[in-house]
Amino acid sequence: MKGIFWNSRGLGDLAKHRFLSDLVKEEQISFIALSETGRDDFPDHILNNLCAGRDFLWHNIVWPHMVDLVASY
């Protein structure tokens, strides 16, 4: 299993979208964890592109809640 933790500092730049999508395809990435996206939500088509057509799950969480989320898995 391969994954990426990406501190994106905003994903408004299409070059970042293309880079992540290409990386997912080329390196057969299993998951991407995005932080500091600057967004509360993303349209499904953007997430689909970032994930190179793979399934995705979007959570907009604040750090204190992440501890509970990780503990539940």
SULQUILIN-V952380 format. One record per backbone hydrogen bond with DSSP energy under -0.5 kcal/mol. NH is the residue of the N-H (numbers start at 0). CO is the residue of the C=O. Records with the same first field share a line. If there is no record, write none. Layout:
NH: CO / CO
This chain:
3: 30
5: 3 / 32
6: 4
7: 5 / 34
8: 34
9: 35
10: 36
13: 11
15: 12
16: 12
17: 13
18: 14
19: 15
20: 16
21: 17
22: 18
23: 19
24: 20
25: 21
26: 22
27: 23
28: 23
29: 1
30: 1
32: 3
33: 31
34: 5
45: 42
46: 42
47: 43
48: 44
49: 45
50: 46
51: 48
52: 47
53: 50
58: 56
60: 58
64: 61
65: 61 / 62
66: 62
67: 63
68: 64
69: 65
70: 66
71: 67
72: 68 / 69
